Amino acid sequence: MTKFSDGVHASSASDDWSTPQDFFDRLNAQYGFTLDVCASDENAKLPRYFTEAEDGLSQDWSGEVCWMNPPYGRTIKAWMRKAYESSLAGATVVCLVPARTDTFWFQDYAMKGTVEFLRGRLKFGGHKNPAPFPSAIVVFHPEPAADTGEATQKEAA
């Protein structure tokens, strides 16, 4: 998401940061996203997306391969909790977040996923200057189904 101007981008006054298209395209080629869970009509990366009015936090993401670039302000904890809980319900959720390793949301949720710290800083929204913060990709994979031992029983039969 994004709502910032060039001046706001440099000051980090906004909590919405539009994903660089080439960066998204590389991740989409790897994961095959089916849903952009946190977008606007102006910056949606996929044909299927939730806008602020549709409230992605209240939607069901289970079974989807989700792209999530959440607002980076106070609501990020709720978005990360939703991403983690959705993975428990069968979703894959790939999150682009600021690498704020000292925050509660990062410790409580991001660390439950696979974390990749990005080298350098992204240039959000097509701006010429990089973001004033480092970024990370956090991937929440669906929980594997519990092994009930059925295969062993069938093999023995």
MARFIFI-439545 format. One record per residue (C-alpha): residue number from 0; residue in three letters; y, x, z. Coordinates in Angstrom, 3 decimals. Layout:
NUM:ALA:Y:X:Z
...
END
This chain:
0:MET:0.000:0.000:0.000
1:THR:3.547:1.102:-0.458
2:LYS:7.048:-0.166:0.121
3:PHE:8.941:3.102:0.381
4:SER:11.768:4.567:-1.655
5:ASP:12.181:8.251:-2.436
6:GLY:14.295:8.742:0.690
7:VAL:11.877:6.905:2.940
8:HIS:8.949:8.874:1.532
9:ALA:10.459:12.120:2.719
10:SER:11.203:10.778:6.188
11:SER:7.878:9.024:6.781
12:ALA:9.753:5.871:7.885
13:SER:7.256:3.620:6.122
14:ASP:3.635:3.105:7.122
15:ASP:2.509:2.185:3.578
16:TRP:1.487:4.954:1.186
17:SER:0.348:4.236:-2.387
18:THR:-2.831:6.109:-3.354
19:PRO:-2.403:8.674:-6.157
20:GLN:-4.279:7.257:-9.170
21:ASP:-6.070:10.472:-10.179
22:PHE:-7.270:10.969:-6.596
23:PHE:-8.549:7.381:-6.448
24:ASP:-10.258:7.713:-9.855
25:ARG:-12.320:10.705:-8.650
26:LEU:-13.491:8.806:-5.560
27:ASN:-14.182:5.650:-7.564
28:ALA:-16.369:7.657:-9.958
29:GLN:-18.349:8.885:-6.960
30:TYR:-18.666:5.618:-5.000
31:GLY:-18.204:2.779:-7.524
32:PHE:-15.838:0.634:-5.461
33:THR:-16.135:-3.149:-5.637
34:LEU:-13.207:-4.159:-3.394
35:ASP:-9.775:-2.821:-2.409
36:VAL:-9.439:-4.234:1.108
37:CYS:-5.802:-3.386:1.748
38:ALA:-3.541:-3.711:-1.277
39:SER:-0.588:-5.459:-2.836
40:ASP:-0.278:-6.982:-6.289
41:GLU:1.758:-3.905:-7.278
42:ASN:-0.628:-1.180:-6.088
43:ALA:-4.160:-2.658:-6.174
44:LYS:-6.668:-0.132:-7.451
45:LEU:-9.396:-2.635:-8.330
46:PRO:-9.635:-6.092:-9.904
47:ARG:-10.841:-7.500:-6.546
48:TYR:-8.466:-6.865:-3.665
49:PHE:-6.970:-8.377:-0.530
50:THR:-3.219:-8.570:-0.112
51:GLU:-1.348:-8.765:3.177
52:ALA:-1.178:-12.564:2.737
53:GLU:-4.982:-12.715:2.383
54:ASP:-5.375:-10.583:5.524
55:GLY:-8.183:-8.172:4.744
56:LEU:-8.830:-7.776:8.465
57:SER:-10.056:-11.376:8.643
58:GLN:-12.207:-11.168:5.480
59:ASP:-15.929:-10.375:5.200
60:TRP:-16.553:-6.943:3.645
61:SER:-20.333:-6.865:4.149
62:GLY:-22.347:-5.686:1.158
63:GLU:-19.244:-4.316:-0.598
64:VAL:-18.285:-0.763:-1.535
65:CYS:-14.748:-0.788:-0.185
66:TRP:-11.673:1.301:-0.829
67:MET:-9.238:1.310:2.099
68:ASN:-5.818:2.934:2.225
69:PRO:-4.432:1.101:5.273
70:PRO:-0.888:0.963:6.609
71:TYR:-0.458:4.159:8.614
72:GLY:1.427:2.567:11.519
73:ARG:0.295:0.720:14.633
74:THR:-2.264:-1.436:12.812
75:ILE:-4.345:1.528:11.611
76:LYS:-6.638:1.252:14.646
77:ALA:-7.520:-2.349:13.723
78:TRP:-8.212:-1.304:10.120
79:MET:-10.449:1.585:11.203
80:ARG:-12.316:-0.671:13.634
81:LYS:-12.834:-3.225:10.837
82:ALA:-14.078:-0.478:8.475
83:TYR:-16.556:0.833:11.046
84:GLU:-17.789:-2.645:12.023
85:SER:-18.133:-3.617:8.355
86:SER:-20.404:-0.623:7.806
87:LEU:-22.633:-1.990:10.558
88:ALA:-22.813:-5.204:8.486
89:GLY:-23.851:-3.373:5.300
90:ALA:-20.585:-2.237:3.699
91:THR:-19.702:1.242:2.515
92:VAL:-16.038:1.841:3.353
93:VAL:-14.110:4.859:2.089
94:CYS:-10.826:5.313:3.942
95:LEU:-7.802:7.430:3.074
96:VAL:-6.014:8.111:6.347
97:PRO:-3.623:10.603:7.875
98:ALA:-5.520:13.430:9.610
99:ARG:-4.270:12.574:13.082
100:THR:-7.163:13.982:15.047
101:ASP:-5.374:13.615:18.378
102:THR:-5.051:9.827:18.176
103:PHE:-7.288:7.276:19.860
104:TRP:-8.105:5.540:16.573
105:PHE:-9.238:8.802:15.008
106:GLN:-11.402:9.717:18.000
107:ASP:-12.757:6.176:18.532
108:TYR:-13.480:5.261:14.906
109:ALA:-12.944:7.966:12.284
110:MET:-15.277:10.336:14.095
111:LYS:-18.100:7.774:13.691
112:GLY:-17.925:8.276:9.922
113:THR:-18.202:11.263:7.634
114:VAL:-14.826:13.025:7.701
115:GLU:-13.485:15.262:4.936
116:PHE:-10.133:16.919:5.564
117:LEU:-8.132:17.296:2.375
118:ARG:-6.742:20.656:1.388
119:GLY:-3.006:20.556:0.906
120:ARG:-1.040:17.331:0.980
121:LEU:-1.236:14.339:-1.342
122:LYS:1.667:13.149:-3.454
123:PHE:1.646:9.422:-2.761
124:GLY:3.040:6.776:-5.077
125:GLY:3.747:9.159:-7.936
126:HIS:6.399:11.044:-5.945
127:LYS:7.103:14.666:-6.775
128:ASN:7.081:15.767:-3.124
129:PRO:3.911:15.807:-1.024
130:ALA:3.442:13.643:2.050
131:PRO:4.840:14.948:5.358
132:PHE:1.329:14.864:6.887
133:PRO:-2.221:16.022:6.069
134:SER:-4.831:13.473:4.979
135:ALA:-8.537:12.891:5.426
136:ILE:-11.212:10.801:3.775
137:VAL:-13.439:8.955:6.220
138:VAL:-16.597:7.341:4.874
139:PHE:-18.488:4.726:6.827
140:HIS:-21.951:4.263:5.345
141:PRO:-24.043:1.152:5.978
142:GLU:-26.374:1.430:8.931
143:PRO:-29.942:1.976:7.728
144:ALA:-32.322:-0.862:8.447
145:ALA:-34.393:-0.343:11.558
146:ASP:-37.856:1.058:10.867
147:THR:-40.269:-1.637:11.937
148:GLY:-43.338:0.403:11.176
149:GLU:-44.457:-2.044:8.478
150:ALA:-45.008:0.686:5.895
151:THR:-47.365:2.510:8.226
152:GLN:-49.267:-0.690:8.959
153:LYS:-49.539:-1.519:5.229
154:GLU:-50.688:2.006:4.377
155:ALA:-53.419:1.772:7.027
156:ALA:-54.719:-1.524:5.597
END
